[in-house]
Amino acid sequence: MSASTITLPEAEAKAAEIVAFPQRPQDRLRIALHKLDEALRAQARATADFRSAMGELKTKVGSMQDGMMAYRESLDRTATEIDRAVKKAKELQETARRMAPHS
C-alpha cells in the first residue's frame, strides 16, 4: 500500500484544525468534565428560556381568556336585548292586530 497525500484548497486548509487527542487519562477526564459543564450551562439556559416562554404563554392565554369572557358577557347582554326587542315587537304586532278594522 502506498501513502497518499490530500491537498485541501487554501480556504479549507485554514478552516481545518487538527486536535490532538489527550494521551493522559487525567487530561481526557478534565476535557470531558469541561464539555459536561458546558452542556449543563447550555441546558440551564435552554430551561430558563423555556420557562420564560411558558410564562409569556400563560400571560397571553390569561389575556385571551379575559377577552373571551368579556366577549361572552357582551353576547349575553345582546341576546337579552334581542329577546326584549322581540317581545316588544310581538306586543306591538298584537296591538296593531287588535286595532286593525276587521273585514
C-alpha positions, 0 to 999 in steps of 0.5 A, a space after each residue: 500500500 502506498 501513502 497518499 497525500 490530500 491537498 485541501 484548497 487554501 480556504 479549507 486548509 485554514 478552516 481545518 484544525 487538527 486536535 490532538 487527542 489527550 494521551 493522559 487519562 487525567 487530561 481526557 477526564 478534565 476535557 470531558 468534565 469541561 464539555 459536561 459543564 458546558 452542556 449543563 450551562 447550555 441546558 440551564 439556559 435552554 430551561 430558563 428560556 423555556 420557562 420564560 416562554 411558558 410564562 409569556 404563554 400563560 400571560 397571553 392565554 390569561 389575556 385571551 381568556 379575559 377577552 373571551 369572557 368579556 366577549 361572552 358577557 357582551 353576547 349575553 347582554 345582546 341576546 337579552 336585548 334581542 329577546 326584549 326587542 322581540 317581545 316588544 315587537 310581538 306586543 306591538 304586532 298584537 296591538 296593531 292586530 287588535 286595532 286593525 278594522 276587521 273585514 
